[in-house]
Amino acid sequence: MNSQSPYSSTFRNNWFVACTSKELKQRPLSRTMLGTPIVLTRFDGTASAFVDRCPHRNAPLSAGRIAGNALQCPYHGWTFGPDGHCQHVPGLVKTEDTQTYRLTAIKAVERNGLVWLYLGEDNPSIEPLDLEGRDIAPAYSFIWKATARGELRHLLENFLDGTHTHFVHAGLVRTHGKRQRINATVKPSIDRVEVRYFNEGKQAGLISKIFEGSRSESFGRYIYPSIAEIEYRSRSGTSLAIRSYLTPTSSDGFDVYAQFVIPGGKLMGLIKRILGAPFFALALRQDLKIVELQYQTIKKFGHADFRSTELDLMSPHIDRLLKDGPEHGDAPETTIECDL
């Protein structure tokens, strides 16, 4: 990002989702991440990524094709192998120098139906997070993609904020007239912050009715740099987990990959997905709309001018982590009482 970036210096040195595994098939795929145009391909089934620019005349390689086990530029047909080196220049008789031309490779790894990229300059020591690696098995998982506009900190806060759901998602998640007196404990740690809600019981909305038989507690988590997670638990374990991966494409644009994990096996998960899909889709559209409205209002005034209360549980921690990067030590837990 540029010198005016709202992110910490370590923000770029993280894994971000580029696409789902299903999106990356036999044709080159175009993406933009942190302002960088990227082309994704598969060589022998393995996901690879390069800066989306042919070194010859700078045509986009994402407009080309896979030829054998090489990526072919659509302009003059130059082909590049899995290592990014030029393999062939059509019409060139003296071919000994073609290996000196190569693409700029980007680290790529595929995990649990998602293709992740790393644009940082150092060597990544931590692999992408694995939601399904937790004790939620047997489970059914699916992924939805959307695009969003706004500031990252506001998008993250929106996904994790319980107090807007009575109005933005009235009847879907919570209802203003059916609030419950609960306790919320905020637990910051080195690279994340978790809010645990207990004594709440089931929410009054349709989503809770479809996915929950009962509830013992629920969680909202922000995981640095750009992951938001909601988890509902009953006494027998997790009843629903939704993790949203936000990938910055520009200064105010994001690709959002929402991964839903539903315990109970494939058949039960598929049934719940079919029943819940219209409500999930509506809730997602409502969130994206309100954040877009918020973003446009802030732009009109030239800056944000917020007033906060103790109900704004996540925003101080999200702001701090995005600005300063992961902390070197844990902050103390705090607990508040509220009507949610």
N, C-alpha and C positions, 0 to 999 in steps of 0.2 A: 504494500500500500504506500501512499505518498507520505510526505513529511507531516501532513495535517491529519494523519490517520488517528482515529479514536482508539485504536487497538495498541496493545503492548508490543514491544519489540520481539517478543517470543510468539506472537499470535500466528505468524506465517509458518513457524516450525511445528506444525501439527498435521494430522491426517484429516482430510475432508472427503466427504462422499461426492463422487463424480457422476455416478449413474447406478442403476440397478443391474444385476447380472443379466436379467432378461432383456434390458435395453441394448446391451452390447452383443450384437450378433455377428453376421458375416460382412457387414459394411462398416467403414470408418464412421465414428460418432464424434460430433462436434460439441465441445463444452467450453465454458469460460469460468475460470476459478481465480479469485483474487485478482481480477483484471487481465489474466493471462489466457489467450486462446489456446485450446488444447484439442488434440485429436486422440481418440482412444481406438484401439484395434485389438483383435485377437490373433495371436500367432500360435498355431497348434493348440488352440483352446485356452491359452494363457493371456490374461489381460495385460496390455501394454499401453503406455501413453507417451506422447511427445508434444513439444510446442508445435502448434498448428501452422507451420510455415515451411515451404520447400526452400532449401538454401539456394536453389538456382535462380528463380525469379519471384520468389515469395508468394506463390499461389497457395491457397489453403489445401492442405493434404486431406482434410475431412471431406472435400468435394471429389476426392479420387476414389480408388477402389483397391481391394485386395487382389493381387495377381500372384497365384501360387502361394508362397509363404513370404510375400513382400507387399509393402504399401506403395502404390503407384500414384504419382502426381498426375492430376488431370490436365496439366498444361503441356508438358513436353515428355511425359512418360517416364521420368526418372523413377527408379524403384529403390526402396530402402528395406533392409532386412530387420529382423527382430532386435538386433543390437543398435539399430539406427544408422548403420553405415550404408552408403550408396552402393548398390549391387550392380546397377546397369544404367547406362545413358544411351538411349536409342540413337543409332547413327554414328556414334563415336567409335573410331577405329582403334585409337590408342587408349586402352582402358586401364592402364596401370595406375592412373591418378584418381580414379573414381572413389577409392576407399578413403581418400582424405576428406571427402564430403560426408557429413553426418548430421543427423537430427539431434536436437536437444532432448534427451530422454528425461522423463519424470517418473519417480518411484511410484509403483502401483502394486496394490495387493487386493485380493478378493476374499471377502469374509461374509458368510451368512446372507447371501443374496445381494450384496452391495460391493461396488468397486470403489476403493479408496485411493486417493492420491496424496502425495507429500511434496510440496513445493519448496520446502525449507532448504537452506544451504548446508546445514549440518547433516549428520547421519542420524536418522530416527532411531531412538532406543526403545520406544514404546509402540506396540502395534495397536491397531484400532480396537475400540471397546467391543465386547461381545455381549449383547443383551441376552441372547439365548443360552449363554454359558452359565447363567444363574440357575438356581433350582426351581425352574418353572415347567420342567418336562413331566409328562409328554405335553407338547404344546403345538398349536397351529399358528403360523406366522405369515403375515403379508405386509406389503410395503406400498404406500401411496406416495406419489410425487405431486408437488404444487410449486408455484412461484410466489414470491412475496416481495413487497417493497416497504422500506422503512429503515429504522436503525436496528442493528442487531440486538442491542440491550433491551429495546422496547419489544421486539418480537419474542425474545426469551422470557421477559417478564410476563407478557401476555399469555404464553403457553402455560406458565406455572402459577399464575395468579388466580386464587379461588374467588376473590371478591367481585370480579367482573361477571362471573358466570350467572348470577341471579338476573342480570339484565341483558347481556349480549346473547346468552344461551338460555334464556328463560324457558323452563319446561323441558329442555334437553338435558341440562346438567343439574341446575338448582333452581329453586323458586324463591323469590324475595319474601313471600308470605309464609314460608316454611323453614325459616332459619333455625339452626341448632346451636346451642351453647357448647363450644368445644375448646380444647387446648391445642396449641400448636407450638412445637419445639423446633427451633432453628439450630442446625448443627453445621457450622462452617468447617472445612478442612483444607488441606493444601491446594487441591485443584478443583474443589467443588463446594456446593452448599446444599444441604438437604433439609427440607421441612417435613416434619412428621405431624400428621393430624390424627388425634385420637379422641374417643368419645363422640364421634360424629354420627355413626350409624349410616345407613344407606342415604344417598342423595335422593331428592324428590323427582329428578328428571327421568326421561325415558331411557337414556343410556344406562343408568344404574339399574333400572328395572330389568333390562335385557341381560346384562352381564353379571349382576351380583345377586346372590341369594341372601347374603348377609355381609356385614363389614365389621372388621375389628380395628383397622387403621388404614390410612392412605399416606402416600409420600409424593412430594414434588422435589425434583433434583435438577440442579444446574451443574453440568460437568464441563469444565474448560476444554476447548475454547467456545464451542457453539452447539452444545447438546442439551436438550430439555427432556425430562422424563417424568411421567406420571405413573404411579403404581397403586392399585387398589388391592387390599388383602382382606381375606376372611380368616376365620380361625384355622381353616385347612390349608391356607397358603394364598399365593397370588391369584386373583380372579381376572385381572386385566393389567397389562403393562403397555404403555405407548411411549416410544422414544422418538423424538423429532431431531433429525440431524439438519442443521442449517449451514449451507455452503455459500459463502459470499461469492457472487459473480461480478459485482461492481460495487461502487461506494454505497449504493442504496438498494441493490438487487440481490435476491437470495433464491437458491433452489432449496426446497424443503422436502426431505424424505422422512415420512412418518412410518415407523415400523410398529405394527400391532402384534402383540403376542398374547394368545388366548389359550389357557390351559384346557386340557380335556381331550386332546387328540385331534386328528384331522377332521373327522366327520362332525363332531360337536363344534369345532372351531369354524368350519365352513358354514354350518347352520347359523351360528352367531354372527358371522361376517355378513351373510346375506340379510339377516334381520337388522343388523346394526348399520350397514353401509349407508343408507339414506341419512341417518342421523349424524354419523361421523362426518359425512361429506358436508352437511349443512353446518355443523359446528365449525369445521375448518374454514368454510367460506365466511362465516360470521367473524371469526378471529382475524382473517386476512383483511376483511373489509374495515374493521374498527381500527386496526393498526395503520392501514393506508390513510384513513381519515385523520388519525392522530399525526401521522407523518406530514400530511399536506398542511395541517393547521400550524405545526411547528415551523414549516418552511415559510408560511405566510408571515409569521412574526419574526422570523430570522433566528430564533433560538428557542430552546425549551425553558420553561419557567415553572418548575414543579413545586407542589407543596405535598409533603408526605406525612403519614401517621405510622404508628407501629403495625398497622395492618399491611403495610407495604413491606412484606417480609423478605422478598428476594432481591429487590432492586439494589440495595446498598452493596450486597455481596457480588452481584453480577457486574455492577459498575466497577468495583474495585479490581476484580479479576481481569476484566477486559482492559482496564487501564494499566495495571501494574503487572499482570501475569500471575502465575501460581504463587501462593504465599509460601514462606519458609516457616511453617508452624501452624498449629491449629488455634482458632479463635474459640472463646468460651461459648457454650450453649446458652440459649435464652429461651424462655417459655412465656407465651402470652395467652390470655383468654379472649375469645372473640365469638361473635354470632355469625356463623357461616352457613 
